[in-house]
Amino acid sequence: MPADRTPIPGPTRIYVQAIPGGAALDMAALAEQVIGDVIEALLDPADTGLWDRLHDLADTPRTPAEGRLPYEELVAELVARSSSRVPVYGGQVLRLIEALHRSVAPRPVPSQRKAGAA
């Protein structure tokens, strides 16, 4: 099913794509916010702790079974400092509801070819 590349306008662009049995929300704008938050946290001149930890992890040889805890701790801290909520206001809420409703609306199923028609 092709994606409708018209965003639901609002403070954070949301794209809705119909998928079998539901809808997929393309939240590229949220990903941009999160990546921006992570970069901002890593480059904070007042607190270089995250940057230092990232470099310590990069310089530490690890096997798949080792070194996961410091990595997971850094991920958790970056997640805590990153955007996770998407503001959706007034008209955007209504347009999102409409787009989600359209994405799950019943569609005709193409009929199968007749035997030997290929």
All heavy atoms as an XYZ file, in Angstrom:
883
protein
N       0.848     -1.172      0.000
C       0.000      0.000      0.000
C       0.893      1.235      0.000
O       1.734      1.376      0.873
C      -0.875      0.007      1.246
C      -1.885     -1.090      1.274
S      -2.771     -1.119      2.838
C      -3.061     -2.852      2.940
N       0.717      2.146     -0.927
C       1.583      3.316     -0.965
C       1.320      4.250      0.202
O       0.196      4.376      0.673
C       1.229      3.976     -2.301
C      -0.129      3.480     -2.629
C      -0.258      2.127     -2.002
N       2.387      4.895      0.651
C       2.261      5.838      1.750
C       1.752      7.168      1.224
O       2.150      7.617      0.162
C       3.612      6.027      2.417
N       0.866      7.795      1.961
C       0.437      9.148      1.669
C       1.507     10.051      2.266
O       1.693     10.076      3.470
C      -0.933      9.427      2.293
C      -1.397     10.858      2.073
O      -0.696     11.620      1.384
O      -2.457     11.208      2.604
N       2.258     10.759      1.440
C       3.359     11.577      1.928
C       2.901     12.972      2.312
O       3.698     13.879      2.405
C       4.490     11.630      0.906
C       5.153     10.299      0.655
C       5.599      9.575      1.909
N       6.529     10.376      2.696
C       6.894     10.091      3.938
N       6.400      9.053      4.550
N       7.740     10.848      4.579
N       1.612     13.163      2.540
C       1.111     14.436      3.039
C       1.111     14.359      4.555
O       0.409     13.531      5.137
C      -0.318     14.699      2.534
O      -0.320     14.619      1.111
C      -0.816     16.047      2.997
N       1.909     15.210      5.218
C       1.959     15.114      6.674
C       0.702     15.675      7.320
O       0.011     16.510      6.745
C       3.167     15.968      7.043
C       3.250     16.985      5.957
C       2.777     16.272      4.717
N       0.431     15.174      8.508
C      -0.589     15.798      9.345
C       0.124     17.021      9.921
O       1.080     16.880     10.679
C      -1.040     14.857     10.493
C      -1.496     13.495      9.964
C      -2.114     15.525     11.334
C      -2.655     13.528      9.011
N      -0.280     18.237      9.522
C       0.467     19.416      9.950
C       0.295     19.678     11.441
O      -0.721     19.347     12.034
C      -0.126     20.542      9.114
C      -1.487     20.071      8.731
C      -1.418     18.573      8.676
N       1.293     20.245     12.027
C       1.277     20.584     13.438
C       2.693     20.809     13.913
O       3.620     20.861     13.100
N       2.878     20.943     15.216
C       4.226     21.209     15.716
C       5.213     20.084     15.377
O       6.388     20.331     15.207
C       4.053     21.355     17.216
C       2.664     20.955     17.530
C       1.887     20.881     16.261
N       4.731     18.875     15.260
C       5.564     17.738     14.863
C       4.855     17.038     13.711
O       3.732     16.573     13.868
C       5.767     16.756     16.035
O       6.339     17.459     17.138
C       6.657     15.608     15.644
N       5.518     16.989     12.538
C       4.895     16.352     11.377
C       4.684     14.861     11.648
O       5.562     14.193     12.174
C       5.784     16.510     10.142
C       5.937     17.924      9.665
C       6.929     18.038      8.514
N       8.150     17.250      8.640
C       9.219     17.572      9.371
N       9.213     18.683     10.076
N      10.285     16.805      9.401
N       3.512     14.371     11.271
C       3.180     12.960     11.400
C       2.649     12.492     10.056
O       1.768     13.123      9.472
C       2.110     12.721     12.492
C       2.589     13.245     13.843
C       1.742     11.243     12.578
C       1.515     13.250     14.920
N       3.211     11.398      9.559
C       2.727     10.786      8.332
C       2.043      9.483      8.721
O       2.524      8.760      9.590
C       3.883     10.474      7.377
C       4.631     11.696      6.909
C       5.685     12.204      7.641
C       4.275     12.330      5.718
C       6.381     13.331      7.209
C       4.958     13.454      5.280
C       6.011     13.949      6.025
O       6.694     15.048      5.597
N       0.908      9.199      8.086
C       0.164      7.973      8.362
C       0.201      7.105      7.113
O      -0.067      7.580      6.009
C      -1.299      8.276      8.756
C      -2.078      6.985      8.976
C      -1.343      9.154      9.998
N       0.562      5.833      7.294
C       0.575      4.889      6.181
C      -0.289      3.693      6.559
O      -0.121      3.121      7.646
C       1.996      4.414      5.900
C       2.055      3.374      4.805
C       3.464      2.845      4.595
O       4.374      3.147      5.337
N       3.624      2.030      3.571
N      -1.186      3.347      5.669
C      -2.000      2.151      5.892
C      -1.113      0.930      5.721
O      -0.310      0.858      4.800
C      -3.155      2.107      4.900
N      -1.243      0.001      6.641
C      -0.556     -1.288      6.551
C      -1.601     -2.365      6.786
O      -2.674     -2.071      7.320
C       0.604     -1.404      7.575
C       0.085     -1.239      9.010
C       1.710     -0.401      7.265
C       1.121     -1.509     10.084
N      -1.327     -3.598      6.382
C      -2.322     -4.645      6.627
C      -2.677     -4.717      8.115
O      -1.811     -4.847      8.967
C      -1.608     -5.917      6.162
C      -0.613     -5.439      5.154
C      -0.153     -4.090      5.661
N      -3.927     -4.522      8.401
C      -4.412     -4.649      9.771
C      -4.262     -3.409     10.622
O      -4.561     -3.429     11.808
N      -3.797     -2.287     10.071
C      -3.644     -1.104     10.911
C      -2.991      0.057     10.191
O      -3.193      0.266      9.005
N      -2.182      0.807     10.939
C      -1.526      1.991     10.404
C      -0.127      2.097     10.979
O       0.127      1.669     12.106
C      -2.327      3.243     10.756
N       0.772      2.661     10.197
C       2.120      2.962     10.664
C       2.258      4.475     10.714
O       1.871      5.165      9.775
C       3.160      2.367      9.721
N       2.769      4.972     11.822
C       3.008      6.406     11.954
C       4.474      6.670     11.688
O       5.344      6.123     12.369
C       2.638      6.887     13.357
C       1.196      6.671     13.798
C       0.988      7.227     15.200
C       0.235      7.297     12.823
N       4.755      7.489     10.681
C       6.128      7.887     10.378
C       6.414      9.127     11.213
O       5.837     10.183     10.998
C       6.273      8.185      8.891
C       7.685      8.618      8.515
O       8.444      9.085      9.397
O       8.031      8.512      7.334
N       7.304      8.980     12.168
C       7.619     10.051     13.104
C       9.035     10.566     12.867
O       9.802     10.751     13.803
C       7.463      9.531     14.532
C       6.090      8.959     14.842
S       4.794     10.195     14.862
C       5.294     11.153     16.255
N       9.394     10.818     11.617
C      10.733     11.313     11.292
C      11.031     12.607     12.047
O      12.167     12.822     12.486
C      10.864     11.526      9.786
N      10.035     13.460     12.231
C      10.252     14.710     12.949
C      10.630     14.438     14.404
O      11.465     15.141     14.969
C       9.004     15.590     12.873
N      10.040     13.419     14.999
C      10.414     13.057     16.372
C      11.840     12.519     16.400
O      12.618     12.853     17.294
C       9.447     12.025     16.955
C       9.783     11.537     18.369
C       9.766     12.694     19.375
C       8.841     10.434     18.800
N      12.198     11.709     15.408
C      13.561     11.186     15.342
C      14.561     12.342     15.251
O      15.613     12.313     15.907
C      13.718     10.246     14.156
N      14.239     13.366     14.455
C      15.109     14.539     14.363
C      15.258     15.214     15.721
O      16.360     15.619     16.100
C      14.562     15.533     13.345
C      14.657     15.067     11.911
C      13.938     16.004     10.949
O      13.695     17.186     11.305
O      13.630     15.562      9.831
N      14.162     15.336     16.463
C      14.221     15.935     17.796
C      15.109     15.107     18.715
O      15.934     15.652     19.442
C      12.820     16.013     18.413
C      11.946     17.102     17.876
C      10.602     17.060     18.559
O       9.705     16.351     18.111
N      10.465     17.781     19.645
N      14.924     13.798     18.696
C      15.688     12.918     19.579
C      17.177     12.990     19.242
O      18.017     13.140     20.133
C      15.172     11.460     19.502
C      16.105     10.503     20.208
C      13.766     11.373     20.081
N      17.505     12.909     17.962
C      18.911     12.975     17.569
C      19.502     14.329     17.957
O      20.628     14.410     18.451
C      19.068     12.680     16.065
C      18.755     11.200     15.815
C      20.468     13.039     15.570
C      18.613     10.834     14.367
N      18.745     15.389     17.762
C      19.199     16.719     18.183
C      19.442     16.779     19.677
O      20.448     17.341     20.137
N      18.533     16.181     20.455
C      18.704     16.153     21.916
C      19.962     15.394     22.307
O      20.705     15.799     23.201
C      17.488     15.514     22.591
C      16.230     16.353     22.496
O      16.332     17.558     22.183
O      15.137     15.793     22.726
N      20.209     14.258     21.644
C      21.384     13.444     21.959
C      22.664     14.207     21.625
O      23.598     14.268     22.436
C      21.338     12.084     21.219
C      22.666     11.351     21.299
C      20.216     11.226     21.801
N      22.700     14.825     20.452
C      23.891     15.583     20.064
C      24.108     16.758     21.023
O      25.229     17.018     21.458
C      23.787     16.049     18.599
C      23.913     14.824     17.676
C      24.839     17.093     18.269
C      23.644     15.116     16.227
N      23.019     17.439     21.365
C      23.123     18.550     22.313
C      23.666     18.070     23.656
O      24.533     18.709     24.251
C      21.751     19.195     22.495
C      21.755     20.450     23.345
C      20.379     21.072     23.418
O      19.772     21.306     22.360
O      19.912     21.320     24.548
N      23.184     16.921     24.124
C      23.663     16.382     25.405
C      25.137     15.996     25.326
O      25.909     16.243     26.247
C      22.818     15.177     25.824
N      25.541     15.392     24.196
C      26.937     14.970     24.051
C      27.885     16.159     23.911
O      29.042     16.083     24.337
C      27.093     14.050     22.830
C      26.516     12.648     22.993
C      26.488     11.938     21.644
C      27.320     11.851     24.011
N      27.417     17.248     23.316
C      28.275     18.401     23.067
C      28.119     19.508     24.102
O      28.654     20.604     23.909
C      28.006     18.957     21.663
C      28.290     18.001     20.504
C      27.932     18.653     19.174
C      29.737     17.545     20.515
N      27.445     19.233     25.199
C      27.240     20.230     26.253
C      28.587     20.608     26.877
O      29.222     19.786     27.534
C      26.306     19.664     27.321
C      25.976     20.659     28.418
O      26.536     21.779     28.410
O      25.153     20.311     29.280
N      29.047     21.850     26.681
C      30.357     22.223     27.231
C      30.367     22.294     28.757
O      31.434     22.182     29.374
C      30.628     23.597     26.608
C      29.292     24.137     26.247
C      28.424     22.934     25.962
N      29.211     22.451     29.358
C      29.147     22.528     30.814
C      29.183     21.154     31.474
O      29.446     21.046     32.669
C      27.876     23.275     31.237
N      28.900     20.101     30.703
C      28.889     18.748     31.257
C      29.397     17.794     30.185
O      28.642     17.364     29.317
C      27.475     18.361     31.690
C      27.393     16.951     32.261
O      28.442     16.302     32.453
O      26.256     16.496     32.510
N      30.668     17.466     30.228
C      31.269     16.593     29.216
C      31.223     15.123     29.622
O      31.822     14.281     28.954
C      32.730     17.008     28.948
O      33.479     16.883     30.164
C      32.805     18.431     28.425
N      30.507     14.800     30.689
C      30.448     13.429     31.179
C      29.943     12.427     30.157
O      30.503     11.336     30.011
N      28.882     12.775     29.430
C      28.345     11.846     28.428
C      29.345     11.643     27.294
O      29.539     10.522     26.826
C      27.017     12.364     27.868
C      25.840     12.360     28.832
C      24.641     13.061     28.214
C      25.489     10.946     29.238
N      29.984     12.720     26.854
C      30.988     12.629     25.792
C      32.138     11.730     26.236
O      32.583     10.862     25.486
C      31.495     14.028     25.449
C      32.553     14.048     24.394
C      33.899     14.088     24.581
C      32.344     14.006     22.991
N      34.541     14.085     23.378
C      33.614     14.034     22.381
C      31.213     13.952     22.178
C      33.787     14.017     20.999
C      31.386     13.930     20.808
C      32.645     13.961     20.226
N      32.599     11.951     27.464
C      33.705     11.145     27.994
C      33.315      9.672     28.074
O      34.106      8.792     27.706
C      34.127     11.657     29.375
C      34.697     13.072     29.321
O      35.145     13.502     28.233
O      34.672     13.750     30.372
N      32.102      9.401     28.538
C      31.645      8.011     28.640
C      31.525      7.367     27.267
O      31.869      6.195     27.089
C      30.323      7.940     29.402
C      30.525      8.205     30.891
C      29.255      8.406     31.664
N      28.269      7.354     31.455
C      26.988      7.529     31.735
N      26.546      8.669     32.220
N      26.139      6.543     31.542
N      31.042      8.129     26.283
C      30.934      7.615     24.921
C      32.316      7.232     24.396
O      32.497      6.151     23.839
C      30.273      8.652     24.009
C      30.140      8.266     22.541
C      29.198      7.076     22.385
C      29.646      9.450     21.728
N      33.301      8.089     24.615
C      34.655      7.791     24.148
C      35.288      6.646     24.927
O      36.027      5.838     24.344
C      35.529      9.054     24.183
C      35.294      9.917     22.991
N      35.995      9.783     21.830
C      34.384     10.898     22.771
C      35.549     10.655     20.943
N      34.562     11.340     21.491
N      34.999      6.556     26.204
C      35.502      5.419     26.986
C      34.947      4.111     26.428
O      35.671      3.122     26.306
C      35.128      5.558     28.467
C      35.920      6.651     29.171
O      36.945      7.110     28.618
O      35.498      7.055     30.280
N      33.667      4.121     26.093
C      33.057      2.916     25.530
C      33.667      2.582     24.171
O      33.905      1.422     23.846
C      31.546      3.088     25.374
C      30.720      2.958     26.640
C      29.269      3.329     26.363
C      30.801      1.547     27.189
N      33.919      3.605     23.363
C      34.487      3.375     22.034
C      35.897      2.818     22.123
O      36.316      2.040     21.263
C      34.487      4.675     21.237
N      36.634      3.198     23.159
C      38.025      2.758     23.324
C      38.153      1.436     24.064
O      39.255      0.909     24.194
C      38.835      3.826     24.076
C      38.990      5.097     23.258
O      38.872      5.018     22.015
O      39.220      6.162     23.863
N      37.047      0.906     24.562
C      37.080     -0.335     25.333
C      36.757     -1.512     24.430
O      35.655     -1.587     23.885
C      36.049     -0.291     26.486
O      36.300      0.858     27.275
C      36.119     -1.539     27.332
N      37.729     -2.436     24.254
C      37.392     -3.631     23.461
C      36.349     -4.466     24.203
O      36.450     -4.669     25.407
C      38.721     -4.368     23.329
C      39.608     -3.793     24.365
C      39.076     -2.449     24.757
N      35.346     -4.920     23.466
C      34.272     -5.692     24.100
C      33.978     -6.924     23.265
O      34.036     -6.894     22.041
C      32.980     -4.871     24.182
C      33.088     -3.622     25.001
C      31.748     -2.895     25.125
N      31.079     -2.543     23.886
C      31.360     -1.496     23.138
N      32.335     -0.701     23.459
N      30.671     -1.247     22.058
N      33.636     -7.968     23.936
C      33.068     -9.121     23.261
C      31.557     -8.970     23.399
O      31.093     -8.194     24.230
C      33.543    -10.445     23.910
O      33.089    -10.467     25.257
C      35.058    -10.558     23.858
N      30.785     -9.694     22.616
C      29.331     -9.527     22.709
C      28.768     -9.716     24.122
O      27.811     -9.066     24.483
C      28.786    -10.587     21.758
C      29.880    -10.787     20.768
C      31.163    -10.589     21.530
N      29.367    -10.567     24.931
C      28.835    -10.815     26.273
C      29.322     -9.783     27.283
O      28.745     -9.641     28.343
C      29.235    -12.206     26.745
N      30.378     -9.050     26.950
C      30.941     -8.088     27.899
C      30.596     -6.661     27.492
O      30.296     -6.384     26.350
C      32.471     -8.220     27.929
C      32.971     -9.546     28.412
C      34.493     -9.632     28.284
O      35.138     -8.612     28.005
O      35.009    -10.729     28.426
N      30.697     -5.774     28.437
C      30.591     -4.365     28.142
C      29.195     -3.852     27.877
O      29.043     -2.708     27.473
N      28.193     -4.646     28.084
C      26.840     -4.190     27.782
C      26.313     -3.242     28.848
O      25.611     -2.304     28.524
C      25.889     -5.388     27.657
C      26.162     -6.271     26.462
C      26.063     -5.550     25.157
N      24.715     -5.031     24.941
C      24.389     -4.208     23.968
N      25.267     -3.803     23.124
N      23.167     -3.781     23.836
N      26.656     -3.465     30.107
C      26.079     -2.629     31.165
C      26.443     -1.153     30.990
O      25.550     -0.312     31.003
C      26.486     -3.141     32.548
C      25.795     -2.449     33.720
C      24.282     -2.566     33.595
C      26.253     -3.044     35.034
N      27.731     -0.782     30.803
C      28.013      0.644     30.591
C      27.309      1.203     29.352
O      26.828      2.334     29.359
C      29.534      0.679     30.422
C      30.024     -0.544     31.092
C      28.945     -1.573     30.894
N      27.211      0.408     28.288
C      26.514      0.829     27.079
C      25.042      1.079     27.395
O      24.480      2.108     27.027
C      26.671     -0.254     26.006
C      25.821     -0.050     24.776
C      26.269      0.750     23.732
C      24.572     -0.651     24.661
C      25.497      0.938     22.594
C      23.799     -0.463     23.531
C      24.270      0.329     22.504
O      23.490      0.522     21.385
N      24.423      0.146     28.102
C      23.003      0.272     28.434
C      22.761      1.462     29.357
O      21.742      2.153     29.248
C      22.495     -1.022     29.053
C      22.430     -2.156     28.039
C      22.280     -3.530     28.664
O      22.304     -3.647     29.906
O      22.149     -4.496     27.896
N      23.695      1.724     30.264
C      23.552      2.882     31.151
C      23.620      4.187     30.359
O      22.853      5.112     30.610
C      24.629      2.861     32.233
C      24.421      1.777     33.275
C      25.592      1.654     34.243
O      26.643      2.315     34.020
O      25.456      0.908     35.211
N      24.543      4.258     29.391
C      24.649      5.457     28.564
C      23.394      5.628     27.722
O      22.857      6.735     27.608
C      25.896      5.392     27.676
C      26.129      6.598     26.761
C      26.260      7.890     27.563
C      27.358      6.372     25.888
N      22.908      4.556     27.138
C      21.666      4.618     26.356
C      20.528      5.130     27.242
O      19.772      6.027     26.839
C      21.309      3.242     25.754
C      19.885      3.232     25.206
C      22.295      2.862     24.657
N      20.397      4.599     28.445
C      19.320      5.015     29.352
C      19.430      6.499     29.689
O      18.415      7.209     29.731
C      19.350      4.166     30.620
N      20.639      6.980     29.909
C      20.805      8.395     30.234
C      20.478      9.281     29.037
O      19.852     10.323     29.178
C      22.223      8.680     30.730
C      22.335     10.076     31.294
C      23.564     10.283     32.144
O      24.146      9.299     32.644
O      23.946     11.453     32.299
N      20.895      8.861     27.842
C      20.564      9.637     26.647
C      19.064      9.621     26.369
O      18.490     10.640     25.974
C      21.348      9.119     25.439
C      22.849      9.421     25.459
C      23.561      8.638     24.372
C      23.108     10.908     25.328
N      18.424      8.487     26.605
C      16.968      8.408     26.440
C      16.281      9.356     27.417
O      15.340     10.070     27.053
C      16.464      6.955     26.623
C      14.948      6.915     26.792
C      16.891      6.095     25.447
N      16.775      9.394     28.653
C      16.176     10.265     29.663
C      16.308     11.740     29.275
O      15.471     12.561     29.663
C      16.825     10.019     31.021
N      17.323     12.077     28.488
C      17.554     13.467     28.094
C      16.992     13.783     26.717
O      17.193     14.878     26.212
C      19.051     13.768     28.146
C      19.578     13.707     29.582
C      21.044     13.947     29.677
N      21.387     15.318     29.312
C      22.556     15.870     29.595
N      23.469     15.176     30.257
N      22.816     17.098     29.209
N      16.281     12.850     26.117
C      15.769     13.024     24.758
C      14.255     13.193     24.749
O      13.566     12.753     25.661
C      16.138     11.815     23.891
O      17.523     11.696     23.787
N      13.775     13.787     23.657
C      12.334     13.979     23.473
C      11.634     12.635     23.375
O      12.156     11.704     22.781
C      12.078     14.763     22.181
O      12.694     16.016     22.228
N      10.461     12.537     23.962
C       9.682     11.309     23.835
C       8.201     11.605     23.646
O       7.428     10.703     23.365
C       9.874     10.414     25.064
O       9.361     11.048     26.217
N       7.816     12.839     23.777
C       6.407     13.193     23.625
C       6.215     14.015     22.366
O       7.044     14.849     22.021
C       5.926     13.991     24.831
C       5.930     13.167     26.084
C       5.438     13.966     27.245
N       5.522     13.132     28.440
C       4.650     13.164     29.405
N       3.644     13.992     29.345
N       4.786     12.380     30.442
N       5.108     13.762     21.719
C       4.779     14.484     20.497
C       3.554     15.345     20.797
O       2.479     14.812     21.071
C       4.464     13.502     19.343
C       4.028     14.247     18.103
C       5.662     12.622     19.069
N       3.713     16.679     20.753
C       2.535     17.513     20.976
C       1.599     17.435     19.775
O       2.033     17.544     18.632
C       3.123     18.925     21.139
C       4.440     18.878     20.451
C       4.923     17.460     20.539
N       0.326     17.192     20.035
C      -0.692     17.126     18.993
C      -1.840     18.007     19.478
O      -2.435     17.733     20.514
C      -1.173     15.671     18.767
C      -2.202     15.612     17.649
C       0.004     14.757     18.467
N      -2.130     19.069     18.721
C      -3.110     20.056     19.159
C      -4.331     20.097     18.255
O      -4.232     19.771     17.067
C      -2.480     21.456     19.182
C      -1.280     21.578     20.077
C      -0.026     21.836     19.553
C      -1.399     21.431     21.453
C       1.084     21.956     20.367
C      -0.296     21.543     22.277
C       0.940     21.815     21.735
O       2.040     21.931     22.543
N      -5.432     20.521     18.820
C      -6.679     20.827     18.130
C      -6.905     20.183     16.784
O      -7.213     19.006     16.667
N      -6.742     20.988     15.728
C      -7.010     20.523     14.373
C      -6.126     19.359     13.962
O      -6.553     18.491     13.199
N      -4.882     19.326     14.462
C      -3.994     18.211     14.119
C      -4.550     16.905     14.677
O      -4.465     15.864     14.036
C      -2.576     18.456     14.637
C      -1.599     17.384     14.173
C      -0.203     17.534     14.751
O      -0.020     18.123     15.802
N       0.776     16.980     14.053
N      -5.152     16.962     15.853
C      -5.759     15.764     16.442
C      -6.850     15.240     15.517
O      -6.905     14.043     15.206
C      -6.333     16.056     17.847
C      -7.133     14.869     18.362
C      -5.230     16.428     18.821
N      -7.701     16.142     15.050
C      -8.802     15.727     14.178
C      -8.281     15.169     12.859
O      -8.769     14.154     12.367
C      -9.753     16.897     13.937
C     -10.458     17.429     15.193
C     -11.274     18.671     14.858
C     -11.319     16.354     15.827
N      -7.259     15.828     12.256
C      -6.705     15.334     10.996
C      -6.015     13.995     11.194
O      -6.060     13.112     10.329
C      -5.764     16.380     10.395
C      -6.540     17.580      9.823
C      -5.649     18.549      9.095
N      -4.699     19.211      9.964
C      -4.946     20.299     10.697
N      -6.139     20.854     10.663
N      -4.013     20.836     11.452
N      -5.370     13.803     12.339
C      -4.727     12.518     12.632
C      -5.777     11.422     12.775
O      -5.617     10.325     12.220
C      -3.876     12.621     13.900
C      -3.146     11.360     14.334
C      -2.219     10.841     13.238
C      -2.347     11.628     15.606
N      -6.858     11.722     13.463
C      -7.951     10.750     13.600
C      -8.482     10.375     12.218
O      -8.675      9.195     11.915
C      -9.079     11.308     14.499
C      -8.612     11.396     15.948
C     -10.346     10.462     14.378
C      -9.549     12.196     16.848
N      -8.709     11.382     11.360
C      -9.227     11.111     10.017
C      -8.254     10.254      9.207
O      -8.663      9.304      8.538
C      -9.498     12.431      9.284
C     -10.655     13.219      9.856
C     -10.707     14.660      9.355
O      -9.829     15.062      8.551
O     -11.618     15.377      9.775
N      -6.961     10.570      9.291
C      -5.963      9.805      8.534
C      -5.877      8.374      9.054
O      -5.762      7.424      8.267
C      -4.592     10.488      8.620
N      -5.933      8.202     10.358
C      -5.906      6.846     10.922
C      -7.161      6.082     10.519
O      -7.092      4.894     10.174
C      -5.775      6.898     12.449
C      -4.414      7.334     12.978
C      -4.487      7.597     14.477
C      -3.362      6.282     12.678
N      -8.293      6.753     10.537
C      -9.545      6.099     10.144
C      -9.472      5.656      8.683
O      -9.858      4.537      8.342
C     -10.722      7.055     10.367
C     -12.045      6.403     10.149
N     -12.730      6.508      8.964
C     -12.797      5.627     10.957
C     -13.854      5.831      9.047
N     -13.919      5.278     10.252
N      -8.955      6.530      7.802
C      -8.821      6.161      6.385
C      -7.875      4.977      6.221
O      -8.092      4.110      5.377
C      -8.294      7.341      5.561
C      -9.325      8.382      5.220
C      -8.798      9.384      4.187
N      -7.510      9.966      4.531
C      -7.339     11.056      5.283
N      -8.400     11.685      5.777
N      -6.131     11.519      5.522
N      -6.812      4.931      7.031
C      -5.810      3.873      6.863
C      -6.342      2.493      7.239
O      -5.831      1.491      6.748
C      -4.554      4.186      7.678
O      -4.787      3.996      9.059
N      -7.354      2.446      8.086
C      -7.888      1.144      8.487
C      -9.251      0.856      7.862
O      -9.877     -0.145      8.186
C      -7.974      1.005     10.025
C      -6.600      1.077     10.630
C      -8.905      2.035     10.637
N      -9.682      1.720      6.957
C     -10.972      1.499      6.291
C     -10.888      0.231      5.444
O      -9.849     -0.074      4.866
C     -11.313      2.695      5.414
N     -11.981     -0.512      5.372
C     -11.977     -1.731      4.546
C     -11.658     -1.399      3.094
O     -12.094     -0.380      2.560
C     -13.407     -2.265      4.677
C     -13.969     -1.597      5.881
C     -13.258     -0.291      6.021
N     -10.868     -2.261      2.474
C     -10.501     -2.101      1.070
C     -10.834     -3.399      0.351
O     -10.729     -4.470      0.932
C      -9.008     -1.835      0.938
C      -8.591     -0.479      1.444
C      -7.085     -0.319      1.300
N      -6.622      0.966      1.745
C      -6.635      1.395      2.997
N      -7.082      0.641      3.951
N      -6.192      2.599      3.315
N     -11.164     -3.282     -0.927
C     -11.440     -4.515     -1.668
C     -10.160     -5.341     -1.805
O      -9.075     -4.807     -1.988
C     -11.927     -4.026     -3.032
C     -11.471     -2.614     -3.134
C     -11.319     -2.091     -1.731
N     -10.308     -6.627     -1.688
C      -9.183     -7.543     -1.850
C      -9.161     -7.953     -3.311
O     -10.181     -8.377     -3.859
C      -9.347     -8.783     -0.942
C      -8.226     -9.772     -1.173
C      -9.430     -8.360      0.515
N      -7.986     -7.832     -3.967
C      -7.929     -8.238     -5.381
C      -8.305     -9.710     -5.520
O      -7.916    -10.542     -4.702
C      -6.475     -8.017     -5.782
C      -5.867     -7.223     -4.686
C      -6.721     -7.378     -3.472
N      -9.080     -9.997     -6.548
C      -9.475    -11.388     -6.751
C      -8.291    -12.190     -7.257
O      -7.366    -11.669     -7.876
C     -10.643    -11.470     -7.732
O     -10.247    -10.921     -8.963
N      -8.322    -13.485     -6.992
C      -7.253    -14.370     -7.459
C      -7.450    -14.652     -8.935
O      -8.565    -14.625     -9.461
C      -7.279    -15.680     -6.670
C      -6.926    -15.488     -5.222
C      -6.943    -16.818     -4.485
O      -7.564    -17.758     -4.903
N      -6.229    -16.857     -3.367
N      -6.335    -14.916     -9.592
C      -6.420    -15.276    -11.007
C      -7.082    -16.639    -11.129
O      -6.978    -17.494    -10.256
C      -5.021    -15.345    -11.616
C      -4.324    -14.014    -11.625
C      -3.025    -14.131    -12.368
N      -2.264    -15.306    -11.936
C      -0.957    -15.346    -11.818
N      -0.240    -14.290    -12.072
N      -0.346    -16.435    -11.441
N      -7.716    -16.835    -12.243
C      -8.323    -18.131    -12.502
C      -7.225    -19.132    -12.805
O      -6.180    -18.780    -13.351
C      -9.288    -18.052    -13.673
C     -10.513    -17.221    -13.368
C     -11.489    -17.224    -14.515
C     -12.669    -16.383    -14.138
N     -13.672    -16.345    -15.183
N      -7.456    -20.366    -12.465
C      -6.468    -21.433    -12.729
C      -6.128    -21.469    -14.202
O      -7.012    -21.416    -15.054
C      -7.015    -22.768    -12.250
N      -4.838    -21.524    -14.504
C      -4.374    -21.616    -15.880
C      -4.342    -20.285    -16.617
O      -4.018    -20.248    -17.796
N      -4.685    -19.166    -15.952
C      -4.703    -17.869    -16.619
C      -3.311    -17.284    -16.771
O      -3.121    -16.351    -17.527
C      -5.592    -16.899    -15.843
N      -2.349    -17.818    -16.070
C      -0.999    -17.233    -16.132
C      -0.262    -17.592    -17.370
O      -0.387    -18.511    -18.042
C      -0.190    -17.702    -14.921
